[in-house]
C-alpha cells in the first residue's frame, strides 16, 4: 500500500501514527508519552501530564479525543473507560 507521507518527519501537529490500550494505574507509567487520548466511555480521566502535573478532567464525553501529552493515567479518580493512547 502506498503511503505518500512515509518520508515526512511527523511533528505534534500531525495525526497519530500508532495507538495502545490504557489500563489506569497509580504506579505504572504508560509505555510512551501520548500525543492524545481517545476516551471511549464517558467519565473522569485522572492523568499525569508529560510535565509531571496531575489533573482530573471531569465529565469527559464518550468518543472524545483529548490532545494531551500524558505519561500516566491514574486509577484513582479515573471513571472513564476504553481509553486509548494515541502516538
C-alpha positions, 0 to 999 in steps of 0.5 A, a space after each residue: 500500500 502506498 503511503 505518500 507521507 512515509 518520508 515526512 518527519 511527523 511533528 505534534 501537529 500531525 495525526 497519530 501514527 500508532 495507538 495502545 490500550 490504557 489500563 489506569 494505574 497509580 504506579 505504572 507509567 504508560 509505555 510512551 508519552 501520548 500525543 492524545 487520548 481517545 476516551 471511549 466511555 464517558 467519565 473522569 480521566 485522572 492523568 499525569 501530564 508529560 510535565 509531571 502535573 496531575 489533573 482530573 478532567 471531569 465529565 469527559 464525553 464518550 468518543 472524545 479525543 483529548 490532545 494531551 501529552 500524558 505519561 500516566 493515567 491514574 486509577 484513582 479518580 479515573 471513571 472513564 473507560 476504553 481509553 486509548 493512547 494515541 502516538 
